Amino acid sequence: MISKFFHKIGKKKKSTKQKNVPETFEDFYQVQEKVGDGTFSVVRKAQHKFTNKTYAVKILKKSQLDNQKQLIENEIEILGNLDHPNVIKMKEIFDTPKKIFIVMEYVSGGELFNKLQQVEKFSEHKTAKIIKMILLALQYLHKNKIVHRDLKPENLLYTEENDEIIVKLTDFGLSKILSSRDMMTTACGTPYYVAPEIIKREPYGPSVDIWSTGVIIYVLLTGCAPFYDDSIPKMFDKIKRGAVTFPLPEWDGLSKEVIEFIKRFLTVDVNKRITIEEALEHPWILSEGINIENLK
């Protein structure tokens, strides 16, 4: 773990000489309303008592972690080494006998998935901007030998400034740090977004994140999953075959360029799947007019 982020707090007798020295999480932060939750955690807004800055704090009860401890340690290890405008930033951790408090950057919009539910679908213009930011985040991660492995709108946080949306990648519990020429074999991810090589239990690499990004493009533009089926085995069969379709009316009015773009992401053959660099130079992305250098 990354020691510079840690406050290890145990049961200590208060020293009369240091009775006014901040020690606990509550000494530093005022906890506010809940902004999200998971199976083993709750996320709340928190205001720093000395700077008045707002953060998000993930609160985990150690008694409920069970087999999730390794995922939490993995996420902390990865977040502690990341610094990119489209990746959530971790500020500090308070480790107490009963709870762990992970203090992170606060992103006011919440999950992109919830925004999608409100608007039902995004325009090509806005989707291209979102996807460019995801690609830049992935480019940074992959250059640092990190594969996310669970890309989906629920793991993308957003904020809007002057009608411009800014997206940040979060939730690194299933992420993996690769060594040189390393390949992965662990089956993980979310069914709708998982790459075919994972389903086939073949060795896989960073390109699984590319596949998931292709699914996200499809979902953002239509509000529908490209391989959806009520039966998980049937859905997995569609994914393994790359059986993606673009039916009406969902795709009515959407460009041929974006359909071609998505197909290059959802290519079963890993060697033929689009790369991040190719995607960033694709006309559909470039035509949206975002200066890539400004997002680095």
C-alpha positions in Angstrom: 0.0 0.0 0.0 1.0 3.6 -0.5 2.2 4.8 3.0 2.0 8.6 2.2 -1.8 8.4 2.0 -2.3 6.5 5.3 -3.4 7.6 8.7 -3.2 4.5 10.9 -5.4 5.1 13.9 -5.5 2.8 16.9 -6.8 3.0 20.4 -4.6 5.5 22.1 -4.7 7.2 25.4 -5.1 11.0 24.9 -2.0 12.9 25.8 -2.7 16.1 27.7 0.1 17.7 25.7 -1.5 16.8 22.4 -5.2 16.9 23.2 -5.9 19.5 20.5 -4.0 17.7 17.7 -6.3 16.3 15.0 -6.1 12.5 15.0 -9.2 10.8 13.8 -11.1 11.1 10.5 -13.8 13.0 12.3 -11.2 15.5 13.5 -10.5 16.4 9.9 -13.8 16.0 8.1 -17.5 16.8 8.5 -19.5 14.0 7.0 -22.5 15.0 4.9 -25.1 13.3 2.8 -24.8 9.9 1.0 -23.9 10.1 -2.6 -23.6 6.4 -3.4 -23.2 2.9 -1.9 -22.1 -0.6 -2.7 -22.3 -4.0 -1.2 -19.6 -3.3 1.4 -19.4 0.4 1.4 -21.2 3.7 1.5 -19.9 6.9 -0.2 -20.7 10.3 1.4 -19.8 13.9 0.8 -17.4 15.2 3.4 -16.1 18.8 4.0 -12.6 19.3 5.2 -12.8 21.2 8.4 -9.6 23.3 7.8 -9.8 24.0 4.1 -13.6 23.8 3.6 -13.0 21.7 0.4 -15.5 19.1 -0.5 -14.5 15.4 -1.0 -16.1 12.0 -1.4 -15.3 9.5 1.2 -15.8 5.8 0.8 -16.5 4.2 4.2 -16.0 0.5 4.7 -16.8 -1.6 7.7 -14.0 -4.1 8.3 -16.5 -6.6 9.7 -18.3 -6.8 6.4 -15.3 -7.0 4.1 -14.6 -10.7 4.2 -13.1 -11.6 0.8 -13.3 -8.1 -0.4 -10.2 -7.0 1.5 -7.9 -7.8 -1.4 -10.0 -5.8 -3.8 -9.8 -2.7 -1.5 -6.1 -3.0 -1.1 -5.7 -3.4 -4.9 -7.8 -0.3 -5.5 -5.8 1.7 -3.0 -2.5 0.5 -4.4 -3.5 1.6 -7.9 -5.2 4.9 -7.1 -2.1 5.9 -5.0 0.0 5.9 -8.2 -2.4 7.6 -10.6 -2.5 11.3 -11.6 -4.6 12.1 -14.7 -7.5 14.6 -15.2 -9.8 11.8 -16.3 -9.0 9.4 -13.5 -10.4 9.9 -10.0 -7.8 11.1 -7.4 -7.3 9.7 -4.0 -6.4 12.2 -1.2 -5.8 10.1 1.9 -6.9 7.0 3.9 -7.8 6.7 7.5 -7.4 3.1 8.8 -9.2 2.6 12.1 -9.9 -0.6 14.1 -13.4 -0.9 12.7 -13.5 1.2 9.6 -11.5 2.3 6.6 -12.1 5.8 5.2 -10.9 6.4 1.7 -11.0 10.2 0.9 -11.2 11.0 -2.8 -11.9 13.8 -5.2 -15.6 14.8 -5.3 -17.3 14.7 -8.7 -20.6 16.5 -8.4 -22.6 14.8 -11.2 -22.3 11.3 -9.8 -22.4 8.2 -12.0 -22.6 8.6 -15.8 -25.1 5.7 -15.7 -27.6 7.8 -13.7 -27.2 10.7 -16.1 -27.9 8.3 -19.0 -31.1 7.1 -17.3 -32.2 10.7 -17.0 -31.6 11.6 -20.7 -32.1 8.1 -22.1 -29.4 8.6 -24.7 -26.6 11.1 -25.6 -26.0 12.8 -28.9 -23.1 11.8 -31.1 -21.4 15.1 -30.3 -21.5 14.6 -26.5 -20.7 10.9 -26.8 -17.6 11.6 -28.8 -16.4 14.0 -26.1 -17.0 11.4 -23.4 -15.3 8.6 -25.3 -12.3 10.8 -26.0 -11.8 11.3 -22.3 -12.2 7.6 -21.6 -9.6 6.8 -24.3 -7.2 9.4 -22.8 -7.7 7.8 -19.4 -7.1 4.3 -20.8 -4.0 5.5 -22.7 -2.6 6.7 -19.5 -3.5 3.6 -17.6 -2.1 1.2 -20.2 1.1 3.1 -20.5 1.4 2.6 -16.7 0.7 -1.2 -17.1 -2.7 -1.0 -15.6 -5.8 -2.6 -17.0 -9.2 -1.6 -15.6 -11.2 -4.7 -16.5 -14.6 -3.3 -15.4 -15.3 -0.4 -17.6 -19.0 0.6 -17.6 -21.1 3.8 -17.2 -21.5 3.0 -13.5 -17.7 3.3 -13.1 -17.6 6.7 -14.8 -18.2 9.8 -12.8 -19.1 13.1 -14.4 -19.4 16.8 -13.8 -20.8 19.5 -16.1 -19.2 22.9 -16.4 -20.7 25.5 -18.8 -22.7 22.8 -20.4 -19.5 20.8 -21.0 -19.3 17.3 -19.5 -16.1 16.1 -17.8 -15.7 12.3 -17.2 -13.5 10.6 -14.7 -12.8 6.9 -14.4 -13.3 5.3 -11.0 -13.6 1.9 -9.2 -10.2 0.1 -9.6 -11.1 -2.9 -7.4 -10.8 -5.4 -10.4 -7.9 -3.6 -12.1 -4.6 -5.3 -12.6 -1.0 -4.1 -12.7 0.8 -5.9 -15.4 4.5 -6.9 -15.6 6.3 -7.0 -18.9 4.6 -9.3 -21.4 2.1 -10.3 -18.7 -1.3 -11.7 -19.7 -4.3 -12.3 -17.5 -6.6 -15.3 -17.1 -9.0 -14.3 -14.3 -12.6 -14.1 -15.3 -14.0 -10.8 -14.2 -16.0 -7.8 -15.3 -19.7 -7.0 -15.9 -21.6 -9.4 -18.3 -22.9 -6.7 -20.7 -19.4 -5.2 -21.1 -17.1 -8.2 -20.9 -14.8 -9.0 -23.8 -15.1 -12.3 -25.6 -11.6 -13.5 -24.7 -12.5 -13.3 -21.0 -15.7 -15.4 -21.6 -13.7 -17.9 -23.6 -11.2 -18.0 -20.7 -8.3 -17.2 -23.0 -5.3 -15.3 -21.8 -6.0 -11.6 -22.3 -4.5 -8.2 -22.1 -5.3 -4.4 -22.1 -7.5 -4.7 -25.2 -10.4 -6.0 -23.0 -10.8 -2.3 -22.0 -11.1 -1.4 -25.7 -13.9 -3.9 -26.2 -15.8 -2.5 -23.1 -15.4 1.1 -24.5 -17.1 -0.1 -27.7 -20.0 -1.3 -25.7 -20.1 2.0 -23.8 -20.3 3.9 -27.1 -23.3 1.8 -28.2 -25.0 2.2 -24.8 -24.5 6.0 -24.6 -26.0 6.5 -28.1 -29.0 4.3 -27.8 -29.6 3.5 -24.1 -29.5 -0.2 -25.2 -26.8 -2.9 -24.7 -25.5 -4.3 -28.0 -25.5 -8.0 -27.0 -28.5 -8.0 -24.6 -30.4 -11.2 -24.0 -32.6 -12.4 -21.1 -30.4 -15.5 -21.0 -26.8 -14.9 -19.9 -25.5 -17.9 -21.8 -27.2 -16.7 -25.0 -25.8 -13.2 -24.4 -22.3 -14.6 -23.9 -22.7 -16.6 -27.1 -23.5 -13.3 -29.0 -20.4 -11.7 -27.4 -18.1 -14.6 -28.4 -19.3 -14.3 -32.0 -19.2 -10.5 -32.0 -22.8 -10.6 -33.2 -23.6 -6.9 -32.9 -26.5 -5.3 -34.9 -27.7 -1.8 -35.4 -31.5 -2.0 -35.5 -34.0 0.7 -36.2 -35.4 2.8 -34.7 -32.5 3.0 -32.2 -30.0 3.7 -34.9 -32.2 5.9 -37.1 -30.3 9.2 -37.8 -27.0 8.0 -36.4 -24.0 8.3 -38.7 -22.3 5.5 -40.7 -19.0 6.8 -39.2 -20.0 5.9 -35.6 -21.3 2.5 -36.7 -18.0 1.7 -38.4 -16.2 3.1 -35.3 -18.1 0.8 -32.9 -17.5 -2.3 -35.1 -13.7 -1.7 -34.8 -14.0 -1.8 -31.0 -16.3 -4.9 -31.0 -13.9 -7.0 -33.1 -13.5 -10.5 -31.7 -10.0 -10.9 -33.1 -7.8 -9.0 -30.6 -5.1 -8.5 -33.3 -7.6 -6.7 -35.5 -9.4 -4.7 -32.7 -8.8 -0.9 -32.9 -6.0 0.5 -30.7 -6.3 3.5 -28.4 -4.0 5.5 -30.7 -6.1 4.6 -33.8 -9.3 5.5 -32.0 -8.0 8.9 -30.9 -7.1 9.6 -34.6 -10.4 8.3 -36.0 -12.4 10.9 -37.9 -15.5 10.4 -35.7 -13.5 11.5 -32.7 -11.5 14.2 -34.4 -14.6 15.8 -35.9 -15.9 16.8 -32.5 -13.3 19.5 -32.1 -11.8 18.6 -28.7 -8.1 19.5 -28.4 -6.5 16.3 -27.0 -3.5 18.2 -25.6 -5.8 20.2 -23.3 -7.0 17.0 -21.7 -3.7 15.5 -21.0 
